[in-house]
Amino acid sequence: MVNIGNRQHRRSRAANVVDVDYLEKEIYSATEAAIKKDHFPPSEIYGNGNSGEKIAEILATAELKFSKTISY
């Protein structure tokens, strides 16, 4: 993955993220290298791959209650 610019500065990123400046040559080179790479090492920066299952379990058992009021 190629991160262009500094918007993600100081945010956690996996090892497969390459930071580049807004220069066309840097963007092109980093993108080309990422496309050519066959495999990226796994990362558990955002969990171990079962977040969807955990969220589904919580939603399946959560009491759903809401109240919407239109005030216009």
PQR file with spaces between the fields and no chain letter, atoms N, CA, C, O and H, PARSE charges and radii, in Angstrom:
ATOM       1  N    MET     1       0.837   -1.156    0.000 -0.4000 1.5000
ATOM       2  CA   MET     1       0.000    0.000    0.000 -0.0000 2.0000
ATOM       3  C    MET     1       0.889    1.229    0.000  0.5500 1.7000
ATOM       4  O    MET     1       1.942    1.248    0.637 -0.5500 1.4000
ATOM       5  N    VAL     2       0.466    2.233   -0.705 -0.4000 1.5000
ATOM       6  CA   VAL     2       1.239    3.465   -0.795 -0.0000 2.0000
ATOM       7  C    VAL     2       0.455    4.587   -0.132  0.5500 1.7000
ATOM       8  O    VAL     2      -0.684    4.863   -0.509 -0.5500 1.4000
ATOM       9  H    VAL     2      -0.390    2.217   -1.223  0.4000 1.0000
ATOM      10  N    ASN     3       1.055    5.219    0.838 -0.4000 1.5000
ATOM      11  CA   ASN     3       0.459    6.351    1.525 -0.0000 2.0000
ATOM      12  C    ASN     3       1.105    7.621    0.983  0.5500 1.7000
ATOM      13  O    ASN     3       2.310    7.826    1.129 -0.5500 1.4000
ATOM      14  H    ASN     3       1.980    4.995    1.144  0.4000 1.0000
ATOM      15  N    ILE     4       0.305    8.461    0.365 -0.4000 1.5000
ATOM      16  CA   ILE     4       0.819    9.677   -0.265 -0.0000 2.0000
ATOM      17  C    ILE     4       0.590   10.868    0.655  0.5500 1.7000
ATOM      18  O    ILE     4      -0.537   11.127    1.077 -0.5500 1.4000
ATOM      19  H    ILE     4      -0.674    8.295    0.247  0.4000 1.0000
ATOM      20  N    GLY     5       1.650   11.584    0.958 -0.4000 1.5000
ATOM      21  CA   GLY     5       1.546   12.775    1.789 -0.0000 2.0000
ATOM      22  C    GLY     5       1.616   12.468    3.264  0.5500 1.7000
ATOM      23  O    GLY     5       2.019   11.378    3.670 -0.5500 1.4000
ATOM      24  H    GLY     5       2.565   11.373    0.615  0.4000 1.0000
ATOM      25  N    ASN     6       1.216   13.449    4.070 -0.4000 1.5000
ATOM      26  CA   ASN     6       1.402   13.321    5.515 -0.0000 2.0000
ATOM      27  C    ASN     6       0.091   13.203    6.299  0.5500 1.7000
ATOM      28  O    ASN     6       0.097   13.359    7.520 -0.5500 1.4000
ATOM      29  H    ASN     6       0.888   14.334    3.741  0.4000 1.0000
ATOM      30  N    ARG     7      -1.008   12.937    5.639 -0.4000 1.5000
ATOM      31  CA   ARG     7      -2.287   12.843    6.336 -0.0000 2.0000
ATOM      32  C    ARG     7      -2.283   11.745    7.400  0.5500 1.7000
ATOM      33  O    ARG     7      -2.937   11.891    8.433 -0.5500 1.4000
ATOM      34  H    ARG     7      -1.013   12.810    4.647  0.4000 1.0000
ATOM      35  N    GLN     8      -1.573   10.671    7.170 -0.4000 1.5000
ATOM      36  CA   GLN     8      -1.527    9.544    8.113 -0.0000 2.0000
ATOM      37  C    GLN     8      -0.357    9.651    9.089  0.5500 1.7000
ATOM      38  O    GLN     8      -0.059    8.695    9.804 -0.5500 1.4000
ATOM      39  H    GLN     8      -1.042   10.552    6.330  0.4000 1.0000
ATOM      40  N    HIS     9       0.299   10.788    9.123 -0.4000 1.5000
ATOM      41  CA   HIS     9       1.448   10.993   10.004 -0.0000 2.0000
ATOM      42  C    HIS     9       1.102   10.633   11.447  0.5500 1.7000
ATOM      43  O    HIS     9       0.074   11.060   11.971 -0.5500 1.4000
ATOM      44  H    HIS     9       0.057   11.565    8.542  0.4000 1.0000
ATOM      45  N    ARG    10       1.957    9.854   12.076 -0.4000 1.5000
ATOM      46  CA   ARG    10       1.843    9.431   13.468 -0.0000 2.0000
ATOM      47  C    ARG    10       0.705    8.446   13.715  0.5500 1.7000
ATOM      48  O    ARG    10       0.367    8.175   14.867 -0.5500 1.4000
ATOM      49  H    ARG    10       2.793    9.507   11.651  0.4000 1.0000
ATOM      50  N    ARG    11       0.106    7.906   12.648 -0.4000 1.5000
ATOM      51  CA   ARG    11      -0.917    6.873   12.810 -0.0000 2.0000
ATOM      52  C    ARG    11      -0.263    5.510   12.630  0.5500 1.7000
ATOM      53  O    ARG    11       0.707    5.370   11.886 -0.5500 1.4000
ATOM      54  H    ARG    11       0.381    8.126   11.712  0.4000 1.0000
ATOM      55  N    SER    12      -0.789    4.534   13.300 -0.4000 1.5000
ATOM      56  CA   SER    12      -0.253    3.172   13.197 -0.0000 2.0000
ATOM      57  C    SER    12      -0.495    2.638   11.790  0.5500 1.7000
ATOM      58  O    SER    12      -1.569    2.816   11.215 -0.5500 1.4000
ATOM      59  H    SER    12      -1.577    4.648   13.905  0.4000 1.0000
ATOM      60  N    ARG    13       0.525    1.981   11.252 -0.4000 1.5000
ATOM      61  CA   ARG    13       0.420    1.385    9.921 -0.0000 2.0000
ATOM      62  C    ARG    13       1.173    0.065    9.922  0.5500 1.7000
ATOM      63  O    ARG    13       2.168   -0.105   10.627 -0.5500 1.4000
ATOM      64  H    ARG    13       1.397    1.836   11.719  0.4000 1.0000
ATOM      65  N    ALA    14       0.679   -0.856    9.124 -0.4000 1.5000
ATOM      66  CA   ALA    14       1.358   -2.140    8.970 -0.0000 2.0000
ATOM      67  C    ALA    14       2.651   -1.953    8.184  0.5500 1.7000
ATOM      68  O    ALA    14       2.875   -0.902    7.584 -0.5500 1.4000
ATOM      69  H    ALA    14      -0.129   -0.718    8.551  0.4000 1.0000
ATOM      70  N    ALA    15       3.482   -2.962    8.192 -0.4000 1.5000
ATOM      71  CA   ALA    15       4.788   -2.892    7.536 -0.0000 2.0000
ATOM      72  C    ALA    15       4.680   -2.807    6.015  0.5500 1.7000
ATOM      73  O    ALA    15       5.648   -2.431    5.354 -0.5500 1.4000
ATOM      74  H    ALA    15       3.299   -3.816    8.679  0.4000 1.0000
ATOM      75  N    ASN    16       3.524   -3.148    5.448 -0.4000 1.5000
ATOM      76  CA   ASN    16       3.380   -3.106    3.996 -0.0000 2.0000
ATOM      77  C    ASN    16       3.045   -1.709    3.473  0.5500 1.7000
ATOM      78  O    ASN    16       2.874   -1.537    2.267 -0.5500 1.4000
ATOM      79  H    ASN    16       2.738   -3.453    5.985  0.4000 1.0000
ATOM      80  N    VAL    17       2.948   -0.722    4.340 -0.4000 1.5000
ATOM      81  CA   VAL    17       2.632    0.644    3.924 -0.0000 2.0000
ATOM      82  C    VAL    17       3.922    1.408    3.685  0.5500 1.7000
ATOM      83  O    VAL    17       4.817    1.440    4.530 -0.5500 1.4000
ATOM      84  H    VAL    17       3.087   -0.862    5.321  0.4000 1.0000
ATOM      85  N    VAL    18       3.993    2.020    2.511 -0.4000 1.5000
ATOM      86  CA   VAL    18       5.158    2.833    2.147 -0.0000 2.0000
ATOM      87  C    VAL    18       4.708    4.284    2.096  0.5500 1.7000
ATOM      88  O    VAL    18       3.737    4.607    1.412 -0.5500 1.4000
ATOM      89  H    VAL    18       3.266    1.994    1.825  0.4000 1.0000
ATOM      90  N    ASP    19       5.394    5.152    2.804 -0.4000 1.5000
ATOM      91  CA   ASP    19       5.070    6.576    2.801 -0.0000 2.0000
ATOM      92  C    ASP    19       5.883    7.290    1.730  0.5500 1.7000
ATOM      93  O    ASP    19       7.101    7.132    1.640 -0.5500 1.4000
ATOM      94  H    ASP    19       6.182    4.889    3.360  0.4000 1.0000
ATOM      95  N    VAL    20       5.186    8.075    0.925 -0.4000 1.5000
ATOM      96  CA   VAL    20       5.861    8.875   -0.101 -0.0000 2.0000
ATOM      97  C    VAL    20       5.323   10.297   -0.069  0.5500 1.7000
ATOM      98  O    VAL    20       4.249   10.567    0.469 -0.5500 1.4000
ATOM      99  H    VAL    20       4.197    8.204    0.998  0.4000 1.0000
ATOM     100  N    ASP    21       6.093   11.187   -0.653 -0.4000 1.5000
ATOM     101  CA   ASP    21       5.685   12.583   -0.771 -0.0000 2.0000
ATOM     102  C    ASP    21       4.770   12.733   -1.983  0.5500 1.7000
ATOM     103  O    ASP    21       4.434   11.741   -2.629 -0.5500 1.4000
ATOM     104  H    ASP    21       6.965   10.968   -1.090  0.4000 1.0000
ATOM     105  N    TYR    22       4.375   13.934   -2.289 -0.4000 1.5000
ATOM     106  CA   TYR    22       3.468   14.205   -3.398 -0.0000 2.0000
ATOM     107  C    TYR    22       4.180   14.267   -4.746  0.5500 1.7000
ATOM     108  O    TYR    22       3.691   14.910   -5.674 -0.5500 1.4000
ATOM     109  H    TYR    22       4.648   14.740   -1.764  0.4000 1.0000
ATOM     110  N    LEU    23       5.311   13.615   -4.860 -0.4000 1.5000
ATOM     111  CA   LEU    23       6.090   13.651   -6.084 -0.0000 2.0000
ATOM     112  C    LEU    23       5.722   12.471   -6.985  0.5500 1.7000
ATOM     113  O    LEU    23       5.712   11.322   -6.543 -0.5500 1.4000
ATOM     114  H    LEU    23       5.708   13.092   -4.106  0.4000 1.0000
ATOM     115  N    GLU    24       5.423   12.761   -8.232 -0.4000 1.5000
ATOM     116  CA   GLU    24       4.975   11.736   -9.175 -0.0000 2.0000
ATOM     117  C    GLU    24       5.947   10.568   -9.256  0.5500 1.7000
ATOM     118  O    GLU    24       5.526    9.411   -9.281 -0.5500 1.4000
ATOM     119  H    GLU    24       5.431   13.695   -8.591  0.4000 1.0000
ATOM     120  N    LYS    25       7.230   10.858   -9.296 -0.4000 1.5000
ATOM     121  CA   LYS    25       8.241    9.807   -9.411 -0.0000 2.0000
ATOM     122  C    LYS    25       8.210    8.870   -8.193  0.5500 1.7000
ATOM     123  O    LYS    25       8.308    7.653   -8.349 -0.5500 1.4000
ATOM     124  H    LYS    25       7.572   11.797   -9.275  0.4000 1.0000
ATOM     125  N    GLU    26       8.074    9.430   -6.984 -0.4000 1.5000
ATOM     126  CA   GLU    26       8.008    8.614   -5.760 -0.0000 2.0000
ATOM     127  C    GLU    26       6.746    7.765   -5.736  0.5500 1.7000
ATOM     128  O    GLU    26       6.789    6.586   -5.383 -0.5500 1.4000
ATOM     129  H    GLU    26       7.994   10.418   -6.857  0.4000 1.0000
ATOM     130  N    ILE    27       5.630    8.365   -6.111 -0.4000 1.5000
ATOM     131  CA   ILE    27       4.355    7.641   -6.131 -0.0000 2.0000
ATOM     132  C    ILE    27       4.427    6.475   -7.113  0.5500 1.7000
ATOM     133  O    ILE    27       4.025    5.354   -6.799 -0.5500 1.4000
ATOM     134  H    ILE    27       5.596    9.322   -6.398  0.4000 1.0000
ATOM     135  N    TYR    28       4.941    6.757   -8.296 -0.4000 1.5000
ATOM     136  CA   TYR    28       5.040    5.727   -9.335 -0.0000 2.0000
ATOM     137  C    TYR    28       5.942    4.579   -8.878  0.5500 1.7000
ATOM     138  O    TYR    28       5.577    3.410   -9.001 -0.5500 1.4000
ATOM     139  H    TYR    28       5.268    7.667   -8.551  0.4000 1.0000
ATOM     140  N    SER    29       7.112    4.915   -8.353 -0.4000 1.5000
ATOM     141  CA   SER    29       8.066    3.889   -7.924 -0.0000 2.0000
ATOM     142  C    SER    29       7.498    3.025   -6.807  0.5500 1.7000
ATOM     143  O    SER    29       7.611    1.800   -6.847 -0.5500 1.4000
ATOM     144  H    SER    29       7.408    5.865   -8.252  0.4000 1.0000
ATOM     145  N    ALA    30       6.889    3.659   -5.812 -0.4000 1.5000
ATOM     146  CA   ALA    30       6.337    2.905   -4.686 -0.0000 2.0000
ATOM     147  C    ALA    30       5.168    2.029   -5.123  0.5500 1.7000
ATOM     148  O    ALA    30       5.034    0.895   -4.663 -0.5500 1.4000
ATOM     149  H    ALA    30       6.798    4.655   -5.779  0.4000 1.0000
ATOM     150  N    THR    31       4.331    2.546   -6.001 -0.4000 1.5000
ATOM     151  CA   THR    31       3.192    1.774   -6.503 -0.0000 2.0000
ATOM     152  C    THR    31       3.670    0.591   -7.322  0.5500 1.7000
ATOM     153  O    THR    31       3.158   -0.519   -7.178 -0.5500 1.4000
ATOM     154  H    THR    31       4.440    3.467   -6.375  0.4000 1.0000
ATOM     155  N    GLU    32       4.637    0.823   -8.169 -0.4000 1.5000
ATOM     156  CA   GLU    32       5.196   -0.253   -8.994 -0.0000 2.0000
ATOM     157  C    GLU    32       5.811   -1.350   -8.113  0.5500 1.7000
ATOM     158  O    GLU    32       5.615   -2.538   -8.370 -0.5500 1.4000
ATOM     159  H    GLU    32       5.054    1.725   -8.286  0.4000 1.0000
ATOM     160  N    ALA    33       6.537   -0.956   -7.100 -0.4000 1.5000
ATOM     161  CA   ALA    33       7.163   -1.931   -6.198 -0.0000 2.0000
ATOM     162  C    ALA    33       6.097   -2.736   -5.446  0.5500 1.7000
ATOM     163  O    ALA    33       6.248   -3.944   -5.258 -0.5500 1.4000
ATOM     164  H    ALA    33       6.696    0.009   -6.891  0.4000 1.0000
ATOM     165  N    ALA    34       5.023   -2.070   -5.016 -0.4000 1.5000
ATOM     166  CA   ALA    34       3.958   -2.771   -4.289 -0.0000 2.0000
ATOM     167  C    ALA    34       3.248   -3.780   -5.190  0.5500 1.7000
ATOM     168  O    ALA    34       2.896   -4.870   -4.740 -0.5500 1.4000
ATOM     169  H    ALA    34       4.900   -1.089   -5.168  0.4000 1.0000
ATOM     170  N    ILE    35       3.038   -3.429   -6.442 -0.4000 1.5000
ATOM     171  CA   ILE    35       2.374   -4.329   -7.389 -0.0000 2.0000
ATOM     172  C    ILE    35       3.247   -5.550   -7.666  0.5500 1.7000
ATOM     173  O    ILE    35       2.735   -6.662   -7.795 -0.5500 1.4000
ATOM     174  H    ILE    35       3.324   -2.543   -6.808  0.4000 1.0000
ATOM     175  N    LYS    36       4.554   -5.352   -7.757 -0.4000 1.5000
ATOM     176  CA   LYS    36       5.474   -6.443   -8.070 -0.0000 2.0000
ATOM     177  C    LYS    36       5.693   -7.387   -6.885  0.5500 1.7000
ATOM     178  O    LYS    36       6.092   -8.537   -7.066 -0.5500 1.4000
ATOM     179  H    LYS    36       4.971   -4.448   -7.652  0.4000 1.0000
ATOM     180  N    LYS    37       5.432   -6.899   -5.688 -0.4000 1.5000
ATOM     181  CA   LYS    37       5.664   -7.716   -4.494 -0.0000 2.0000
ATOM     182  C    LYS    37       4.645   -8.854   -4.460  0.5500 1.7000
ATOM     183  O    LYS    37       3.440   -8.614   -4.545 -0.5500 1.4000
ATOM     184  H    LYS    37       5.108   -5.965   -5.541  0.4000 1.0000
ATOM     185  N    ASP    38       5.124  -10.081   -4.337 -0.4000 1.5000
ATOM     186  CA   ASP    38       4.246  -11.251   -4.341 -0.0000 2.0000
ATOM     187  C    ASP    38       3.489  -11.427   -3.030  0.5500 1.7000
ATOM     188  O    ASP    38       2.326  -11.829   -3.026 -0.5500 1.4000
ATOM     189  H    ASP    38       6.103  -10.276   -4.268  0.4000 1.0000
ATOM     190  N    HIS    39       4.148  -11.127   -1.929 -0.4000 1.5000
ATOM     191  CA   HIS    39       3.559  -11.433   -0.632 -0.0000 2.0000
ATOM     192  C    HIS    39       4.003  -10.396    0.394  0.5500 1.7000
ATOM     193  O    HIS    39       5.163   -9.984    0.431 -0.5500 1.4000
ATOM     194  H    HIS    39       5.094  -10.800   -1.932  0.4000 1.0000
ATOM     195  N    PHE    40       3.067   -9.995    1.206 -0.4000 1.5000
ATOM     196  CA   PHE    40       3.385   -9.112    2.318 -0.0000 2.0000
ATOM     197  C    PHE    40       3.255   -9.914    3.601  0.5500 1.7000
ATOM     198  O    PHE    40       2.337  -10.725    3.718 -0.5500 1.4000
ATOM     199  H    PHE    40       2.125  -10.329    1.176  0.4000 1.0000
ATOM     200  N    PRO    41       4.131   -9.716    4.555 -0.5600 1.5000
ATOM     201  CA   PRO    41       4.030  -10.466    5.810  0.2800 2.0000
ATOM     202  C    PRO    41       2.735  -10.098    6.533  0.5500 1.7000
ATOM     203  O    PRO    41       2.288   -8.954    6.462 -0.5500 1.4000
ATOM     204  N    PRO    42       2.135  -11.061    7.224 -0.5600 1.5000
ATOM     205  CA   PRO    42       0.899  -10.768    7.942  0.2800 2.0000
ATOM     206  C    PRO    42       1.138   -9.761    9.068  0.5500 1.7000
ATOM     207  O    PRO    42       2.235   -9.667    9.619 -0.5500 1.4000
ATOM     208  N    SER    43       0.109   -9.029    9.384 -0.4000 1.5000
ATOM     209  CA   SER    43       0.199   -8.034   10.445 -0.0000 2.0000
ATOM     210  C    SER    43      -1.033   -8.155   11.330  0.5500 1.7000
ATOM     211  O    SER    43      -2.142   -8.370   10.841 -0.5500 1.4000
ATOM     212  H    SER    43      -0.782   -9.105    8.936  0.4000 1.0000
ATOM     213  N    GLU    44      -0.836   -8.019   12.608 -0.4000 1.5000
ATOM     214  CA   GLU    44      -1.956   -8.051   13.542 -0.0000 2.0000
ATOM     215  C    GLU    44      -2.191   -6.678   14.149  0.5500 1.7000
ATOM     216  O    GLU    44      -2.683   -6.558   15.271 -0.5500 1.4000
ATOM     217  H    GLU    44       0.064   -7.844   13.006  0.4000 1.0000
ATOM     218  N    ILE    45      -1.836   -5.646   13.398 -0.4000 1.5000
ATOM     219  CA   ILE    45      -1.974   -4.282   13.901 -0.0000 2.0000
ATOM     220  C    ILE    45      -3.434   -3.937   14.211  0.5500 1.7000
ATOM     221  O    ILE    45      -3.709   -3.160   15.125 -0.5500 1.4000
ATOM     222  H    ILE    45      -1.437   -5.743   12.486  0.4000 1.0000
ATOM     223  N    TYR    46      -4.360   -4.513   13.454 -0.4000 1.5000
ATOM     224  CA   TYR    46      -5.784   -4.246   13.677 -0.0000 2.0000
ATOM     225  C    TYR    46      -6.517   -5.478   14.172  0.5500 1.7000
ATOM     226  O    TYR    46      -7.734   -5.576   14.011 -0.5500 1.4000
ATOM     227  H    TYR    46      -4.136   -5.145   12.711  0.4000 1.0000
ATOM     228  N    GLY    47      -5.815   -6.403   14.760 -0.4000 1.5000
ATOM     229  CA   GLY    47      -6.441   -7.622   15.262 -0.0000 2.0000
ATOM     230  C    GLY    47      -5.881   -8.830   14.542  0.5500 1.7000
ATOM     231  O    GLY    47      -4.954   -8.715   13.740 -0.5500 1.4000
ATOM     232  H    GLY    47      -4.827   -6.323   14.890  0.4000 1.0000
ATOM     233  N    ASN    48      -6.449   -9.992   14.834 -0.4000 1.5000
ATOM     234  CA   ASN    48      -5.905  -11.217   14.256 -0.0000 2.0000
ATOM     235  C    ASN    48      -6.774  -11.805   13.150  0.5500 1.7000
ATOM     236  O    ASN    48      -6.628  -12.980   12.812 -0.5500 1.4000
ATOM     237  H    ASN    48      -7.202  -10.086   15.485  0.4000 1.0000
ATOM     238  N    GLY    49      -7.665  -11.015   12.590 -0.4000 1.5000
ATOM     239  CA   GLY    49      -8.453  -11.468   11.449 -0.0000 2.0000
ATOM     240  C    GLY    49      -9.855  -11.921   11.768  0.5500 1.7000
ATOM     241  O    GLY    49     -10.594  -12.318   10.867 -0.5500 1.4000
ATOM     242  H    GLY    49      -7.784  -10.061   12.865  0.4000 1.0000
ATOM     243  N    ASN    50     -10.240  -11.872   13.030 -0.4000 1.5000
ATOM     244  CA   ASN    50     -11.594  -12.318   13.369 -0.0000 2.0000
ATOM     245  C    ASN    50     -12.477  -11.196   13.897  0.5500 1.7000
ATOM     246  O    ASN    50     -13.443  -11.460   14.614 -0.5500 1.4000
ATOM     247  H    ASN    50      -9.640  -11.549   13.762  0.4000 1.0000
ATOM     248  N    SER    51     -12.170   -9.968   13.563 -0.4000 1.5000
ATOM     249  CA   SER    51     -12.958   -8.832   14.043 -0.0000 2.0000
ATOM     250  C    SER    51     -14.398   -8.902   13.560  0.5500 1.7000
ATOM     251  O    SER    51     -15.323   -8.602   14.315 -0.5500 1.4000
ATOM     252  H    SER    51     -11.386   -9.753   12.981  0.4000 1.0000
ATOM     253  N    GLY    52     -14.595   -9.301   12.296 -0.4000 1.5000
ATOM     254  CA   GLY    52     -15.942   -9.393   11.752 -0.0000 2.0000
ATOM     255  C    GLY    52     -16.809  -10.356   12.532  0.5500 1.7000
ATOM     256  O    GLY    52     -17.977  -10.070   12.796 -0.5500 1.4000
ATOM     257  H    GLY    52     -13.844   -9.545   11.683  0.4000 1.0000
ATOM     258  N    GLU    53     -16.249  -11.495   12.902 -0.4000 1.5000
ATOM     259  CA   GLU    53     -16.981  -12.482   13.693 -0.0000 2.0000
ATOM     260  C    GLU    53     -17.339  -11.927   15.076  0.5500 1.7000
ATOM     261  O    GLU    53     -18.454  -12.124   15.559 -0.5500 1.4000
ATOM     262  H    GLU    53     -15.301  -11.727   12.687  0.4000 1.0000
ATOM     263  N    LYS    54     -16.405  -11.246   15.698 -0.4000 1.5000
ATOM     264  CA   LYS    54     -16.661  -10.666   17.012 -0.0000 2.0000
ATOM     265  C    LYS    54     -17.770   -9.617   16.944  0.5500 1.7000
ATOM     266  O    LYS    54     -18.660   -9.588   17.793 -0.5500 1.4000
ATOM     267  H    LYS    54     -15.499  -11.086   15.306  0.4000 1.0000
ATOM     268  N    ILE    55     -17.707   -8.760   15.934 -0.4000 1.5000
ATOM     269  CA   ILE    55     -18.733   -7.723   15.766 -0.0000 2.0000
ATOM     270  C    ILE    55     -20.094   -8.365   15.516  0.5500 1.7000
ATOM     271  O    ILE    55     -21.095   -7.935   16.089 -0.5500 1.4000
ATOM     272  H    ILE    55     -16.984   -8.783   15.244  0.4000 1.0000
ATOM     273  N    ALA    56     -20.141   -9.392   14.665 -0.4000 1.5000
ATOM     274  CA   ALA    56     -21.401  -10.082   14.365 -0.0000 2.0000
ATOM     275  C    ALA    56     -21.994  -10.699   15.626  0.5500 1.7000
ATOM     276  O    ALA    56     -23.207  -10.639   15.826 -0.5500 1.4000
ATOM     277  H    ALA    56     -19.327   -9.741   14.199  0.4000 1.0000
ATOM     278  N    GLU    57     -21.161  -11.293   16.481 -0.4000 1.5000
ATOM     279  CA   GLU    57     -21.645  -11.886   17.728 -0.0000 2.0000
ATOM     280  C    GLU    57     -22.268  -10.828   18.634  0.5500 1.7000
ATOM     281  O    GLU    57     -23.326  -11.048   19.223 -0.5500 1.4000
ATOM     282  H    GLU    57     -20.176  -11.342   16.319  0.4000 1.0000
ATOM     283  N    ILE    58     -21.612   -9.694   18.738 -0.4000 1.5000
ATOM     284  CA   ILE    58     -22.131   -8.608   19.585 -0.0000 2.0000
ATOM     285  C    ILE    58     -23.452   -8.093   19.029  0.5500 1.7000
ATOM     286  O    ILE    58     -24.411   -7.911   19.779 -0.5500 1.4000
ATOM     287  H    ILE    58     -20.752   -9.515   18.260  0.4000 1.0000
ATOM     288  N    LEU    59     -23.510   -7.857   17.721 -0.4000 1.5000
ATOM     289  CA   LEU    59     -24.742   -7.344   17.116 -0.0000 2.0000
ATOM     290  C    LEU    59     -25.884   -8.350   17.216  0.5500 1.7000
ATOM     291  O    LEU    59     -27.043   -7.965   17.370 -0.5500 1.4000
ATOM     292  H    LEU    59     -22.731   -8.004   17.111  0.4000 1.0000
ATOM     293  N    ALA    60     -25.561   -9.631   17.130 -0.4000 1.5000
ATOM     294  CA   ALA    60     -26.590  -10.661   17.194 -0.0000 2.0000
ATOM     295  C    ALA    60     -27.232  -10.743   18.577  0.5500 1.7000
ATOM     296  O    ALA    60     -28.381  -11.170   18.694 -0.5500 1.4000
ATOM     297  H    ALA    60     -24.619   -9.945   17.005  0.4000 1.0000
ATOM     298  N    THR    61     -26.521  -10.349   19.609 -0.4000 1.5000
ATOM     299  CA   THR    61     -27.044  -10.465   20.968 -0.0000 2.0000
ATOM     300  C    THR    61     -27.410   -9.116   21.590  0.5500 1.7000
ATOM     301  O    THR    61     -27.965   -9.073   22.688 -0.5500 1.4000
ATOM     302  H    THR    61     -25.588  -10.002   19.514  0.4000 1.0000
ATOM     303  N    ALA    62     -27.105   -8.025   20.902 -0.4000 1.5000
ATOM     304  CA   ALA    62     -27.377   -6.698   21.459 -0.0000 2.0000
ATOM     305  C    ALA    62     -28.860   -6.363   21.348  0.5500 1.7000
ATOM     306  O    ALA    62     -29.509   -6.679   20.352 -0.5500 1.4000
ATOM     307  H    ALA    62     -26.654   -8.060   20.011  0.4000 1.0000
ATOM     308  N    GLU    63     -29.380   -5.720   22.381 -0.4000 1.5000
ATOM     309  CA   GLU    63     -30.762   -5.252   22.339 -0.0000 2.0000
ATOM     310  C    GLU    63     -30.785   -4.008   21.459  0.5500 1.7000
ATOM     311  O    GLU    63     -30.096   -3.024   21.730 -0.5500 1.4000
ATOM     312  H    GLU    63     -28.852   -5.463   23.191  0.4000 1.0000
ATOM     313  N    LEU    64     -31.576   -4.068   20.419 -0.4000 1.5000
ATOM     314  CA   LEU    64     -31.651   -2.951   19.494 -0.0000 2.0000
ATOM     315  C    LEU    64     -32.783   -2.028   19.912  0.5500 1.7000
ATOM     316  O    LEU    64     -33.948   -2.424   19.914 -0.5500 1.4000
ATOM     317  H    LEU    64     -32.135   -4.867   20.198  0.4000 1.0000
ATOM     318  N    LYS    65     -32.443   -0.820   20.260 -0.4000 1.5000
ATOM     319  CA   LYS    65     -33.451    0.172   20.613 -0.0000 2.0000
ATOM     320  C    LYS    65     -32.998    1.516   20.083  0.5500 1.7000
ATOM     321  O    LYS    65     -31.830    1.891   20.191 -0.5500 1.4000
ATOM     322  H    LYS    65     -31.496   -0.498   20.259  0.4000 1.0000
ATOM     323  N    PHE    66     -33.917    2.209   19.527 -0.4000 1.5000
ATOM     324  CA   PHE    66     -33.590    3.516   19.001 -0.0000 2.0000
ATOM     325  C    PHE    66     -34.834    4.375   19.004  0.5500 1.7000
ATOM     326  O    PHE    66     -35.960    3.880   19.047 -0.5500 1.4000
ATOM     327  H    PHE    66     -34.866    1.905   19.439  0.4000 1.0000
ATOM     328  N    SER    67     -34.611    5.631   18.958 -0.4000 1.5000
ATOM     329  CA   SER    67     -35.697    6.579   18.900 -0.0000 2.0000
ATOM     330  C    SER    67     -35.265    7.710   17.995  0.5500 1.7000
ATOM     331  O    SER    67     -34.298    8.416   18.280 -0.5500 1.4000
ATOM     332  H    SER    67     -33.696    6.033   18.922  0.4000 1.0000
ATOM     333  N    LYS    68     -35.976    7.873   16.917 -0.4000 1.5000
ATOM     334  CA   LYS    68     -35.627    8.930   15.988 -0.0000 2.0000
ATOM     335  C    LYS    68     -36.706    9.997   16.027  0.5500 1.7000
ATOM     336  O    LYS    68     -37.893    9.706   15.874 -0.5500 1.4000
ATOM     337  H    LYS    68     -36.761    7.299   16.685  0.4000 1.0000
ATOM     338  N    THR    69     -36.287   11.213   16.232 -0.4000 1.5000
ATOM     339  CA   THR    69     -37.217   12.316   16.277 -0.0000 2.0000
ATOM     340  C    THR    69     -36.865   13.314   15.184  0.5500 1.7000
ATOM     341  O    THR    69     -35.743   13.816   15.120 -0.5500 1.4000
ATOM     342  H    THR    69     -35.324   11.449   16.357  0.4000 1.0000
ATOM     343  N    ILE    70     -37.811   13.584   14.353 -0.4000 1.5000
ATOM     344  CA   ILE    70     -37.597   14.589   13.308 -0.0000 2.0000
ATOM     345  C    ILE    70     -38.008   15.935   13.897  0.5500 1.7000
ATOM     346  O    ILE    70     -39.134   16.101   14.366 -0.5500 1.4000
ATOM     347  H    ILE    70     -38.722   13.175   14.405  0.4000 1.0000
ATOM     348  N    SER    71     -37.102   16.872   13.868 -0.4000 1.5000
ATOM     349  CA   SER    71     -37.377   18.138   14.535 -0.0000 2.0000
ATOM     350  C    SER    71     -37.400   19.329   13.584  0.5500 1.7000
ATOM     351  O    SER    71     -36.996   20.435   13.945 -0.5500 1.4000
ATOM     352  H    SER    71     -36.187   16.737   13.488  0.4000 1.0000
ATOM     353  N    TYR    72     -37.864   19.096   12.398 -0.4000 1.5000
ATOM     354  CA   TYR    72     -37.968   20.223   11.465 -0.0000 2.0000
ATOM     355  C    TYR    72     -39.367   20.387   10.968  0.5500 1.7000
ATOM     356  O    TYR    72     -39.638   21.287   10.174 -0.5500 1.4000
ATOM     357  H    TYR    72     -38.193   18.198   12.104  0.4000 1.0000
